[in-house]
Amino acid sequence: MIKLIENKKGITFFHIWFEEDENLIIDEARRVHADIIQVHGKKERMRAAGVQGKKQWTFTVDLSKTMDEVVSGFNKNYRYEIRRAGKEGVKAFHYDSSEITDLLLLEYEKLYNAMYRDKGIDNSLNLRIIRQYIQNEMLLLSFVENGGVIVAVHSYIKDREHARLHHSASLFRETGKDANEISRANKYLHCEDMKRLKDNGVKSLDLGGISDRENWNGIDLFKKGFTKNEPEGFWYQRIGITIKGKAALRVLGAVGK
């Protein structure tokens, strides 16, 4: 179970991942005096009155298997590119929550924001949320270097047995590196991330969601290259548990708006 409390405009949101027990979810939210519960990655829809829900899809990787079995699930070209990246001398670095310094966090923020700036998208890293993940020991941060230059960064939220890809940023314009080299290094980092998560006891990796069950975009196809599994469905749900929370949801409208 992953838990996080977020306050927005006087409303307390309680986020929870990887928990199926509906009574436990509601009890945990009431314990922290939340107004709205936001449930992520739940396989079954909640039965409580007033729940808003939307079915979403993702690719998962079974990390309870041996690493050889995991890698055998990658497509053939990915396996070749990962081996080639290793021969090119790329280096992966991993940092659990207790190892993440302010300097590392600033580097992560810089790279994340640079990726979106290159794409012409007005988006920046929510450091307040990231710091909460770190304080709750729920974040894994990874970087990959090519020739001493960081070319990709990943982050994961996790509990003892589950992990979800939170952010992934590849730096194509900022670094001046060859795009194919960066792509290989990024795939290498994903593989090394799986090794690290597996070593930490994680048994199931969610690759961060896909846009649609059947009509995949380019990012979805990239994720599919790491698994032979078909998309797995889960529910994103939210429910107001205080008068203030229920009123806020009426203003927010249905899930997906």
Secondary structure as UniProt FT lines:
FT   STRAND          2..8
FT   TURN            9..10
FT   STRAND          11..17
FT   HELIX           22..31
FT   TURN            32..33
FT   STRAND          36..42
FT   TURN            49..50
FT   STRAND          52..58
FT   STRAND          60..62
FT   TURN            63..64
FT   HELIX           67..72
FT   HELIX           76..87
FT   TURN            88..89
FT   STRAND          91..96
FT   HELIX           97..99
FT   HELIX           102..118
FT   TURN            119..120
FT   HELIX           127..135
FT   TURN            136..137
FT   STRAND          139..146
FT   TURN            147..148
FT   STRAND          149..158
FT   STRAND          162..170
FT   TURN            173..175
FT   HELIX           179..199
FT   TURN            200..201
FT   STRAND          204..206
FT   HELIX           218..224
FT   TURN            225..226
FT   STRAND          232..240
FT   HELIX           243..252
FT   TURN            255..256
//
